[in-house]
C-alpha cells in the first residue's frame, strides 16, 4: 500500500468499534435479521416485503459504516482525490485481472464442485426478479461500499501494517467465508465450504487493487463495476 496512505491509518476507536461491527456483520446478522424484522413487524402491525427488509438493512449498514469509519474514510478519500488516475488505473487493471483469474478458477473449480451453482448468485438473481431497482442499488452501490470498508479497509489494512502476506490470506479467506458459511449451516453440510474457492480470486484482486492504489476507493469502484456487469447480464 502506498506509504502516504499507510502512515495514517485507523484510530484506536475505529479499530475497536470496527471489530465489533465486523463480527456482527460476518457472524450474527445473517441469522439475526429475520427475528429482528419479525419483532419490527409486530410493532408495526404489518408485514414488510423482502426487498423492503433488504433496503432497511443495507441503509443501516451503510450509515453505521460511515459513522464508525468516518475519519478513515475521510483520509482515504483525500488520498484518492490527490491521485485519482493512480486509483482508476489500478481498478482498470484489476477488472481485467478479475475476469482472467475468474475464468481460470471456474474451469479448475468445476472439476472439484461438479457443477454446483454459486448460491449467492442464485439468491441475487431471485431478488432482481422480485425487486430489480432496490436490488441493483444494494448490489452495485451499498454492498460493495460496506464490504470493501470491512474486508479491505479494516481487515486487510490493519493486518497489512504487520504482514502483507497475512493480510492477503486472512482478508481473502474471510471474504470467501462470508459468502458461503450460512448456506453450509442452513443445509447442514460442510461440503458447501468448497464454494469458498469461488471467492478467493475476487478477494485476491480486490485486495491487490486496494494495496496498489493506496485508497479504498479503488477496490470499491472495482467491486461496484464487477457487480454492475453481473447484474447487467441477468437483466
N, C-alpha and C positions, 0 to 999 in steps of 0.2 A: 504494500500500500504506500502511496506517496507519503514522503516524510512529513510534509506540512499537515496532512490530514491525520496522521497517526500521532503527531506531537500533542494534540489537544483532543483527547477522546472523551469518554463519558465521565460524568461526575459520579461520586460515590452514591448519591441518591438515585441517579438514573440506573446504576448497576443493581442496587437493591430492589427498587420498585420494578425495574425491568425483569429481574429474575423471577419475582412473584408473578408478574403478568405473563411471562413466557411459560412458566409451569402451568398456570391456569389455562392458557390458550392451547398448549400441547396436550395436556393430560385430563383436564377437568371439563372444559367447555363442550367437547364433542358429545358427552353424555349428560351434562348438567343443563343444557339449553332447553330440552324438551320439558323437564319438570318445572323449570323456571317460567317458561311460557305458559304451561298449564295453570300455574298459580296466577299469572297475569290475566289469563282468560277468565278465570273465576272471578277476579276482582272487577274486570270489565263487563262480565256477563255476556260475552260473545266470543266466538271462535276467530282466530287470526289465521288467514291463509298462509301457506308455506312461504310464498315469496315475501309477504309482509314480515314474517318472522326473520327471514334471512336479511332483509334490509335493515331491520331494527338491530340485529346482531352486529352487522358489519359497520353500521354507522357508529354504534357504541364502541366497537373495537378501534375504528379509525380515530374517534375522539380521544379514547384512552391512550392510544399510541402517540398522538400529538402532544397530549398533556404530559405524559411520563417522560418522553424523549425530546421535549421542546428545545432544550439547549443544544443537544446533539444535532437535531435536525437543522437548527439554525447554522451551526458550524459547517455541516456537510453541504448545506445549500449554498453557503457563502463560497466554499471551495469550488463547487460546481460552476457558479457564476463567474469565478475568476479564471476558469479554464474550460469553457463549455465544449470546445472542439475535442479536447482530450477525452472527455466523457462520452460524447457522441461517437467518436471513433472506436473506443473500446466496446461500446454497445453494438456497433455495427459488426465488428469482428466477432463479438460474442454471438450475434444472431446467426452468422454463417457457421460458426463452430457448433452452435447448439443443434442445428439441423443435421450437420455432418455426423456428429457424435451420436445423436439420437438414432439416425438411420443404422449406424453400425451396431449400436447397443440393442436395438429392437430385433435386428436379424439374429444376434447372438442369444438374446433373451428368449426369442421364440423357440429355440431348441430346448430351453430349460422349462419354460412355463407351458409349453404345449398348447398355445393358442388362447390361454386365459386372458380375458379382457382387462383393460385398465378400468377398475371400478370407479375411480374418481372421475374419469372422463365420461363414463356412462351416467353417473349421477348428474354431472353438469349438463349433459345433453338433455336429460329429462327435465331439468329445471328451465332450460332455454325453451323447450316446447311449452312449458306451463306458463312462464312469465319471462319473455325474451328481454324486455327492456331492463328490468331490475337485475336479471342475471348477468347481462352484459356489463352493467355498471359495477357489479360486485367482482366479476371475473377479470375485467380489464383494468379497473381503477382501484377499488378498495382492497381486495385481497392481495394484489401484488405489493401495494404500499405497506400493509400490515406485516406480511410475511417477510419482506425484504428488511424492514426495520428490525424484526426479531431475529431472523436467521443469519442475515449478512451483517447488519449493523451491530446487533447485540452479541450473538454467539461468535460469529467469525471475527468481528472486530476486536472484541475483548480478548479472545484466545490468541489472535494474531500477534498481539504485543509480546507474547511469550514464545510462541512456536507457530510458524506458518503452516507446517505440515499438519500439526494437530488441529489448527483452525479449519483447514480444508476437510480433514477426515470427520471431525465432530459435527461441523455445520452440515455437511452433505448427508451424513447418516441421520441426523435429527430431522432434516428436511424430508428425507425419504420416509422416515418413521411416521411423521405427521400424516402423510397421505395414505397410509395403509393400516395402521395399527387398529383403528376402530373396526375395520372390516374383519380383521382376524378375531377380534373379541366378539362381534355380533354373530359371526359364522362359526365360532368355536373351532377354529382351525389355524394352526401355526403356519400352514403352507402359504397363507396369504402374505406372510412376511417376505416371500420370494418376490413379491411385486415391488419391494423396495428397490430392486435392481433397475426398475424403470425410471426412477427419480435420481439416481446417482449422477448421470450425465448432466441433467438440468442443474442440479445443485452445484456441480463442479464448475460449470460455465458461469453461472450467476456469481459464484464466489470469485472466480477469476476476474470478471468484469469489475466487481467492487474493488478487488485488490489492485487491479491495473489502473483504474480511473482515480482511485483515492476518494471517491464520493459515492454515497449510497444511491444517488440518482442514476448512475449508470446501470446498476442491476435492477432498479425499479423500472426504468424505461425498457430494458430488455425483457423483463418479466411481463410487463404490460403488452409489449409488442407480440411476444410469443402467444400469450393468451388471446389477444385480439385476432391473430391469424387462425388460431384453433377455432374460435367462435365463428369466424367468417366461413370456415369450411363447413361447420354444422348448419349455419343459416343458409 
